[in-house]
Amino acid sequence: MTTNELAVTDIQFAVNYTPSKITIENEDQLEQLINQVTEHYGAQVFSDSNIPEAKEARAQLNKYVKAMEDRRKEIKREFTQPLTQFESVMKGYVEKITTISDDIGEGIKRYDEEQKAIRLEKIQAEMVKLAELFNIEPDVIEVHSNWLAKSAFTAKDEVRPKIIDEIKDKMKIVAMERDRIAADKATITDYAEIAGLDPYAWANMIDQGWNVADVREKIKQAVEDKRLREEQAEQRRIAQEEHDAALAKLAEEQAMEQAQQSDSGNMYDRETGEIIQAQEQVSDPKQMTVTLQLTGTLDQMNALNQYLVENGIEVVPVK
């Protein structure tokens, strides 16, 4: 931008004005009239019997008030007119200069933003070089506003060593934290694998801010919970096997007893093999033989079997 020297270095000007004084002619007489009016109407007593007179008195008083207010406003307009004209002229001059000043201010703002963008590029270039030293991404740290200040650069527009050291220190902290997290995750991974658990979810707890000691306690608790669940499952399995074996044995015994009966009605003793003379079957009209197909849960079948045994109801397997 080309600048020309301006001969005017300061704007000074004189304003001629005469301080005015407003006086009321015969103010003493006016004050006497006001006192007479207030005394006259203030001494009157109005009631329901003279409402018309009260309205007339109030109208007269309002007329006096309007006359005085109109005159006051008239004098005020005449008195302030020169000031109003003066203010209008001065505001016009100020607006012209302010417009130019604002335009220049916008130009300065654009220049500052351009310089700030240039300084940002230089800071980012330094961040890239320093990030390579620590094997991290350059954008893992934020650019501080004070790094972009003009004071952060030398007269040759180079980044000051102090700023470079600040960037290096912050990146060093990030790199150390990254290494710590990696080591902690490796520790938890090994611990979880030894415990027989999936290590992925446990290692991710380190990324969520958990420390190694707390995660290891969680793993111990998970292992204990798993052991209890497996132990309970094994107990249920053994109980089920014993129950199934008992049912199978009962069914086998009933089948053998049925098979030992001969066509003549003789039965054989299962232990001695001797023939047991069959007694004449006595038909009990209250007993019935039915064939059913039952469907239910294991618990329901167990309850049914218990009921049959307790009530002496004979069950024969049907092929």
C-alpha positions in Angstrom: 0.0 0.0 0.0 1.4 3.4 -1.0 1.1 6.1 1.6 1.4 9.9 1.1 2.3 12.2 3.9 -0.6 14.3 5.1 0.1 17.9 6.0 -2.6 17.9 8.6 -1.3 16.2 11.8 -4.2 17.2 14.1 -7.7 18.5 13.7 -8.4 21.5 16.0 -11.1 24.0 15.5 -12.8 26.7 17.5 -16.5 27.0 18.2 -18.2 30.3 19.0 -21.1 30.1 21.2 -22.6 32.3 23.9 -23.9 30.6 27.0 -27.5 31.5 27.3 -29.6 32.2 30.4 -33.4 31.9 30.4 -35.3 34.3 32.6 -39.0 34.8 33.2 -40.1 38.4 33.0 -42.3 39.4 36.0 -41.6 36.0 37.6 -42.7 37.4 41.0 -46.2 38.3 39.5 -46.4 34.8 38.0 -45.6 33.2 41.3 -48.3 35.3 43.0 -50.8 34.2 40.4 -49.9 30.5 40.9 -50.3 30.9 44.6 -53.6 32.6 44.3 -54.9 29.8 42.1 -53.7 27.0 44.3 -55.1 28.7 47.4 -58.4 29.4 45.8 -59.0 25.9 44.5 -57.3 24.2 47.4 -59.7 25.7 49.9 -62.8 24.6 48.1 -64.6 21.4 49.2 -66.3 19.3 46.6 -69.0 16.7 47.3 -71.8 14.9 45.6 -73.8 18.1 45.7 -71.4 20.2 43.6 -69.9 17.8 41.1 -70.5 20.1 38.1 -68.5 22.9 39.9 -65.7 20.4 40.7 -65.5 19.4 37.0 -65.3 23.0 35.9 -62.6 23.8 38.5 -60.5 20.8 37.3 -60.9 21.9 33.6 -59.7 25.4 34.5 -56.6 24.0 36.3 -55.8 21.7 33.4 -56.0 24.7 31.1 -53.4 26.6 33.2 -51.1 23.5 33.1 -51.4 23.2 29.3 -50.6 26.9 28.8 -47.4 26.7 30.9 -46.3 23.4 29.3 -46.8 24.7 25.8 -44.7 27.8 26.6 -42.0 25.7 28.2 -41.7 23.4 25.2 -41.6 26.4 22.8 -38.7 28.0 24.6 -36.9 24.6 24.8 -37.1 24.1 21.0 -35.8 27.6 20.4 -33.0 27.2 23.0 -31.8 23.8 21.7 -32.0 24.5 18.0 -28.4 25.8 17.6 -27.1 22.8 19.6 -29.1 20.4 17.4 -27.7 21.9 14.2 -24.1 21.9 15.6 -24.4 18.2 16.6 -25.7 17.3 13.1 -22.7 18.9 11.4 -20.2 17.3 13.7 -21.7 13.9 13.4 -21.4 14.1 9.6 -17.7 14.9 9.9 -17.1 12.1 12.3 -18.9 9.6 10.1 -16.7 10.5 7.1 -13.5 9.9 9.1 -14.9 6.8 10.8 -15.8 5.2 7.4 -12.2 5.6 6.2 -10.8 4.3 9.6 -13.0 1.2 9.4 -11.8 0.5 5.9 -8.2 0.7 7.0 -9.1 -1.5 10.0 -10.4 -4.2 7.7 -7.2 -4.1 5.7 -5.1 -4.4 8.8 -7.3 -7.4 9.9 -6.8 -9.2 6.6 -3.1 -8.6 6.8 -2.9 -10.0 10.3 -4.9 -13.0 9.3 -2.5 -13.6 6.3 0.5 -13.3 8.5 -1.1 -15.6 11.0 -1.7 -18.2 8.3 2.0 -17.9 7.2 3.2 -18.4 10.8 0.8 -21.4 11.2 2.4 -23.1 8.2 5.9 -22.6 9.7 4.7 -24.0 13.1 3.2 -27.0 11.4 6.4 -27.6 9.5 8.3 -27.7 12.7 5.7 -30.1 14.2 6.2 -32.5 11.3 9.9 -32.6 11.8 9.6 -33.1 15.6 6.9 -35.7 15.2 9.3 -37.9 13.2 11.7 -37.9 16.1 9.1 -39.4 18.4 7.4 -41.6 15.7 4.0 -39.9 16.3 1.5 -38.0 14.1 2.2 -34.3 14.1 -1.5 -33.4 14.8 -1.6 -35.3 18.1 -1.0 -31.9 19.9 -3.0 -28.7 19.4 -1.4 -25.5 18.1 -1.4 -23.0 20.9 -2.5 -19.5 20.1 0.7 -18.0 21.6 2.7 -20.0 19.1 1.2 -17.9 16.3 1.9 -14.6 17.9 4.4 -12.3 16.2 6.5 -12.4 19.3 7.0 -16.2 18.8 9.1 -15.5 15.7 12.4 -13.8 15.2 13.1 -10.7 13.1 13.7 -13.1 10.2 10.3 -14.7 10.7 11.8 -17.9 12.0 10.2 -19.9 14.9 12.0 -19.0 18.1 13.9 -21.9 19.8 11.7 -21.4 22.9 8.6 -22.3 20.9 10.3 -25.3 19.3 11.2 -26.6 22.8 7.6 -26.2 23.9 6.4 -28.2 20.9 9.1 -30.9 21.6 8.1 -31.2 25.3 4.4 -31.7 24.5 5.2 -34.3 21.8 7.5 -36.1 24.2 4.7 -36.4 26.8 2.4 -37.8 24.1 5.0 -40.3 23.0 5.7 -41.4 26.6 1.9 -41.9 27.2 1.6 -43.9 24.0 4.4 -46.2 25.1 2.9 -46.6 28.6 -0.5 -47.5 27.1 1.1 -50.0 24.8 3.1 -51.6 27.6 0.1 -51.8 29.9 -2.1 -53.3 27.1 0.6 -55.9 26.5 0.7 -56.7 30.2 -3.1 -57.1 30.4 -3.2 -59.2 27.2 -0.7 -61.7 28.6 -2.6 -61.8 31.9 -5.9 -62.3 30.3 -4.6 -65.1 28.0 -3.0 -66.9 31.0 -6.4 -66.7 32.7 -8.1 -68.2 29.7 -10.0 -65.0 28.8 -10.4 -63.1 25.5 -7.7 -60.4 25.9 -9.1 -57.9 23.4 -11.8 -56.4 25.6 -9.6 -56.3 28.7 -6.8 -54.6 26.9 -9.2 -51.9 25.6 -9.9 -50.9 29.2 -6.5 -49.4 29.3 -7.5 -47.1 26.4 -10.6 -46.1 28.5 -8.3 -44.9 31.4 -8.2 -48.0 33.6 -4.8 -48.8 35.2 -3.2 -52.2 35.2 -3.9 -53.0 38.8 -7.6 -52.4 38.5 -7.9 -54.3 35.3 -6.1 -57.3 36.8 -8.5 -57.3 39.8 -11.4 -57.3 37.3 -9.8 -60.3 35.5 -9.4 -62.2 38.8 -13.1 -61.6 39.6 -14.1 -62.7 36.1 -12.1 -65.9 36.4 -13.7 -66.6 39.8 -17.1 -66.0 38.4 -16.4 -68.3 35.5 -15.2 -71.0 37.8 -18.3 -70.8 39.9 -20.5 -71.0 36.8 -18.7 -74.0 35.5 -18.8 -75.7 38.9 -22.6 -75.1 39.2 -23.0 -76.4 35.6 -21.1 -79.6 36.4 -23.2 -80.2 39.5 -26.3 -79.8 37.5 -24.9 -82.2 34.9 -24.1 -84.9 37.4 -27.5 -84.6 39.1 -29.2 -84.9 35.7 -27.1 -88.0 34.8 -28.0 -89.6 38.1 -31.6 -88.8 37.6 -31.6 -90.1 34.1 -29.9 -93.3 35.2 -32.5 -93.9 38.0 -35.3 -93.4 35.5 -33.6 -95.8 33.0 -33.1 -98.4 35.8 -36.7 -98.2 36.8 -37.9 -98.6 33.3 -35.6 -101.6 32.8 -36.8 -103.3 35.9 -40.4 -102.8 34.9 -39.6 -104.2 31.4 -37.9 -107.3 32.8 -40.8 -108.0 35.1 -43.2 -107.8 32.2 -41.0 -110.1 30.1 -40.8 -112.7 32.8 -44.5 -113.4 32.6 -45.2 -116.5 30.4 -48.2 -117.2 28.3 -49.6 -119.4 31.1 -49.3 -116.5 33.5 -46.3 -117.9 35.3 -43.6 -115.5 36.4 -39.9 -116.2 37.1 -37.9 -115.0 40.0 -35.2 -112.7 38.6 -32.7 -113.8 41.2 -33.3 -117.6 41.5 -34.9 -118.4 38.2 -37.7 -120.4 39.9 -41.2 -120.4 38.5 -43.6 -118.4 40.6 -47.1 -119.8 40.3 -49.2 -117.0 38.9 -52.3 -116.3 40.9 -55.6 -115.8 39.3 -55.9 -112.2 38.1 -58.7 -110.5 39.8 -60.1 -107.7 37.8 -60.5 -104.5 39.7 -63.1 -102.4 38.0 -61.5 -99.3 39.4 -58.2 -99.8 37.7 -57.5 -98.8 34.1 -54.7 -99.2 31.6 -54.1 -96.4 29.2 -51.4 -95.4 26.7 -50.3 -91.8 26.7 -47.7 -89.7 24.9 -46.5 -87.0 27.3 -44.6 -83.8 26.4 -43.0 -81.5 29.0 -39.8 -80.2 30.5 -37.3 -82.3 32.4 -38.5 -80.8 35.7 -42.1 -81.6 34.8 -41.2 -85.2 33.9 -39.4 -85.6 37.1 -42.4 -84.3 39.1 -44.7 -86.7 37.1 -42.4 -89.6 37.8 -42.4 -88.8 41.5 -46.1 -88.6 41.6 -46.4 -92.0 39.9 -44.1 -93.7 42.3 -45.7 -92.2 45.4 -49.2 -93.2 44.2 -48.2 -96.8 43.2 -49.1 -96.3 39.6 -47.4 -98.9 37.3 -45.6 -97.6 34.2 -44.5 -100.0 31.4 -42.4 -98.7 28.5 -44.1 -99.0 25.1 -42.0 -99.6 22.1 
